[in-house]
Amino acid sequence: CPYCAQLFKYNYTLFQGHKLVLVDLVVHPDAQPAHEQLRCLYQSSPAEVIPVLRAVYDRFLAQDPNYTSALPPSRCPFDASAGRQLAALLAGENVGTPMVAVVYPNGTYALVVGNHPAEIAKALKG
């Protein structure tokens, strides 16, 4: 996703000091294999997911046609509909990427759909 790539490349520091949970929200069907490769990486080396994802996004934004070569070759299939269902529960008809949900200690949450760093920063501040 170009918008996810831009958010992680240019605004990654927004998330420092916060717990980050990535959900497989496959909006672009051609991204399914990359999600499956990241899923395998998570299962074998969870700490490697964010650095590899950042490398993939860097290559994507540099228009490297082999941007997915940073991913491990193995693929772990998963039910992509689960991520879409979660997104629909949170956002209703406004599902898009990136989708950032900030969950507060009282159980409420703020949802930012799209590459909107200022809105994400505001939500992270509470």
DANORSUL-V589811 format. One record per run of one state. SS is the DSSP state (hx for helix, st for strand, lp for the rest). FROM is the first residue (numbers start at 1). LEN is the number of residues. Records with the same first field share a line. If there is no record, write none. Layout:
SS = FROM-LEN + FROM-LEN
This chain:
lp = 1-1 + 11-1 + 16-13 + 45-3 + 62-5 + 71-9 + 92-7 + 104-5 + 114-3 + 126-1
hx = 2-9 + 12-4 + 29-16 + 48-14 + 67-4 + 80-12 + 117-9
st = 99-5 + 109-5
